[in-house]
Each structure stands twice: as structure tokens, then as C-alpha cells.
Amino acid sequence: MIIKNVELEIVCGITSTLPETTIPEIAFAGKSNVGKSSLINALMNRKSLARTSATPGKTQTINFYNINKEMYLVDLPGYGYAKVSPKEKEAWGKLIERYLNGSHQLRAVFLLIDIRHDPSANDKMMYDWVITQGYNPIIIATKLDKLKRSQVPKHVKMIKQGLQLLPGTKILPFSATSKQGREEIWALVDELIKDESEME
């Protein structure tokens, strides 16, 4: 996809009404600090459209980025070890659940997992939960530049086993630093959106 125009168009907090959009949505989920904001900036060729932070839990809203007036890239709040109260975490969980259950335009969920480590219990819970909502997540294995090339297959296998991925699930290794994996992610997004327009 050639990006001509990007804007953060809709921001939904815990008490917001979710929007009824008319163009396809692709959602990105991942635990706090997995590199979601860096991924979004890299995908859009922008330095600081999505705010990156060393503090986990920076994204506390659902952010809808309108790309070329053709699709929304939807940034979901990070889950996991953000330093927030259990009550707040529960509220974010309900917000994400409302979105996954309520969006009529959501085409796919990309789940970000840090390639360096075994998936956490939270990652496994999120993966299973997205499946119960009726989506088969596409895995983006972030922080690829932190591994030697020879280590990558072993770590991809770790993710497959740790999440007990359904057969045929796609795993796309990605580095926000080198942008490796960016084209593959866009090719997949283009495919998901194209399928849509052909079906109409």
C-alpha cells in the first residue's frame, strides 16, 4: 500500500461509544511494551504518529488511524504488566471486548509477540480470547533485530508452541528498527482488504 494520507481520526476511551465506520478495520493487539506503537509508526512511515514510551501501558484508548480514506488501522490498548490498578485493567479488557464483539468492519486481528521470549500467560490468554471472539489472529513477532538470524527459526517455533497456534496461522517476524517484515505485513493487509472489495 502506498500511504498518501494518515490521520488519527477517532479515539475511544473506556466510556466512549464505539464508532460505526464504513471502511475495513485491521486491529493490532499486544502486551504493553511489545513495540506496538513502533510497529504502527514503521507501517505508516511516520516517526511519532503513535506515541512510543518506555513506560508500559501508554495506550489507554482505542485509536483509529484513517489510511488513505480506505481503511482504519486500529490500535488496541496494551495488556499485561502496565502499572495500573486491576480495576483499570479490567475496564480496558471490557473496552477491547466491546470492540471485538461490536465492530462490523473488523477484518483481522494482528497479535504482537516479542520474538525474544516465550509467550507469556497473558499472551496465551489474549490469543485464546481473540479466537473465542471468532478471529484467527495473525502473529507479528516483534524486535527481530535483537536476535541473530540463525536464532530466528528456533524462536518462531517457541511462539508456535507457547501459544499452541492453530494450524496455518501466519507468523511474520518484524523489526521496527530495520523495517524488516513491513512489506509482508502490508501485502497481507492489502489482501484482506482486497478480498473484501471483490466480495461486494
C-alpha positions in Angstrom: 0.0 0.0 0.0 1.2 3.5 -0.9 0.4 5.7 2.0 -0.7 9.2 0.9 -2.7 10.3 3.9 -2.8 9.2 7.5 -4.7 10.8 10.4 -5.6 9.8 13.9 -9.4 10.2 13.4 -11.2 8.5 16.3 -10.0 8.0 19.9 -12.3 5.8 22.1 -11.9 5.6 25.9 -13.5 3.4 28.4 -16.8 5.3 28.5 -16.9 6.2 24.7 -19.4 4.8 22.3 -17.6 2.8 19.6 -17.9 4.3 16.1 -19.9 2.8 13.3 -17.4 3.0 10.5 -17.9 2.3 6.8 -14.5 1.1 5.7 -12.5 -2.0 6.7 -10.6 -2.1 10.0 -7.5 -4.1 10.9 -6.7 -4.2 14.6 -3.4 -4.6 16.4 -3.2 -6.1 19.9 -0.2 -6.8 22.1 1.0 -6.6 25.6 2.4 -3.4 27.0 5.9 -2.6 25.6 5.8 -5.2 22.9 6.5 -2.5 20.3 3.0 -1.8 19.0 3.5 2.0 18.7 6.9 1.5 16.9 5.2 -1.0 14.5 2.4 1.4 13.7 4.9 4.3 13.1 7.0 2.0 10.9 4.0 0.8 8.9 2.9 4.4 8.3 6.4 5.7 7.6 5.9 8.3 10.4 8.2 8.9 13.3 5.8 9.7 16.1 2.2 9.3 14.9 1.7 6.7 17.6 3.3 7.7 20.9 6.1 5.3 21.9 7.0 5.2 25.5 9.4 3.3 27.8 6.5 3.1 30.3 4.2 0.2 29.7 0.5 0.9 29.3 0.8 4.2 27.4 -2.1 3.4 25.0 -5.2 3.5 27.2 -7.6 4.2 24.4 -8.6 2.5 21.1 -7.1 4.7 18.4 -8.4 4.6 14.8 -5.9 5.7 12.2 -7.5 6.5 8.8 -5.2 5.5 6.0 -5.9 7.0 2.5 -9.6 7.1 3.4 -9.6 3.4 2.5 -9.1 1.6 5.8 -8.6 2.0 9.6 -5.6 0.7 11.4 -7.0 0.2 14.9 -4.5 0.3 17.9 -5.9 -1.5 20.9 -4.7 -0.8 24.5 -1.7 -2.9 25.6 -2.5 -5.6 28.1 -0.3 -7.2 30.7 2.1 -5.6 33.2 1.2 -2.0 32.9 1.4 -0.3 36.2 -2.3 0.3 36.6 -4.9 -0.9 39.0 -6.7 -4.2 38.5 -9.9 -2.2 38.1 -8.4 -0.1 35.2 -7.0 -3.3 33.6 -10.5 -4.8 33.8 -12.0 -1.7 32.2 -9.5 -1.9 29.3 -10.3 -5.6 28.8 -14.0 -4.7 28.6 -13.3 -2.0 26.1 -11.3 -4.4 23.9 -14.1 -7.0 24.2 -16.7 -4.4 23.3 -14.7 -3.5 20.2 -14.1 -7.1 19.1 -17.7 -8.0 19.6 -19.2 -4.8 18.2 -17.2 -3.9 15.1 -18.9 -4.7 11.9 -15.9 -3.7 9.8 -13.1 -5.6 11.6 -11.3 -7.9 9.1 -8.4 -9.2 11.1 -6.6 -9.0 14.4 -2.8 -8.9 14.4 -1.3 -10.1 17.7 2.2 -8.8 18.5 4.5 -11.2 20.5 8.1 -10.4 21.5 10.2 -12.8 19.5 12.9 -13.0 22.1 10.9 -14.6 24.8 8.4 -17.5 25.3 4.9 -16.1 25.1 3.6 -15.1 28.5 0.5 -16.3 30.2 -1.1 -13.0 29.2 -0.2 -13.6 25.5 -1.7 -17.0 25.6 -4.8 -15.7 27.2 -5.2 -12.9 24.6 -4.6 -15.4 21.7 -7.2 -17.8 23.0 -9.6 -15.0 23.8 -9.4 -13.4 20.3 -10.1 -16.9 18.9 -13.2 -17.2 21.1 -14.4 -13.9 19.6 -14.3 -15.5 16.2 -11.0 -14.3 14.8 -7.8 -16.2 14.0 -5.1 -13.8 14.9 -2.1 -13.2 12.6 1.1 -13.2 14.8 3.7 -10.4 14.4 6.9 -11.4 16.1 8.4 -8.1 17.1 12.0 -7.0 18.0 13.5 -9.2 15.3 16.7 -7.1 15.2 17.5 -8.2 18.7 18.2 -11.8 17.5 20.9 -13.3 15.3 19.5 -14.5 12.1 20.4 -18.1 13.0 18.2 -17.9 16.2 15.0 -16.8 14.4 13.6 -20.3 13.4 14.0 -21.5 17.0 12.2 -18.5 18.4 9.4 -18.7 15.8 8.9 -22.3 16.9 8.9 -21.2 20.6 5.9 -18.8 19.7 4.1 -21.6 17.8 4.4 -24.0 20.8 3.9 -21.4 23.5 0.6 -20.1 22.0 -0.4 -23.6 20.7 -1.2 -21.9 17.4 -3.9 -23.2 15.2 -2.5 -24.9 12.0 -2.0 -22.5 9.2 -1.6 -19.4 11.5 0.8 -16.9 9.9 3.8 -15.6 11.9 5.5 -12.5 10.5 8.9 -11.6 12.1 9.3 -7.8 12.2 11.8 -5.2 13.2 10.8 -1.6 13.7 14.5 -0.6 13.5 15.3 -2.1 10.1 11.6 -2.2 8.9 12.1 -5.9 8.0 8.7 -7.5 7.7 6.9 -4.2 6.8 6.2 -5.2 3.2 4.9 -8.6 4.2 2.5 -7.1 6.7 1.2 -4.6 4.1 0.9 -7.3 1.5 -1.3 -9.3 3.9 -3.4 -6.2 4.8 -3.9 -5.4 1.1 -5.0 -9.0 0.6 -7.5 -8.8 3.4 -9.0 -5.6 2.2 -9.0 -6.6 -1.5 -10.9 -9.8 -0.7 -13.5 -7.5 0.8 -13.9 -5.3 -2.2 -14.1 -8.3 -4.5 -16.9 -9.9 -2.4 -19.1 -6.8 -2.6 
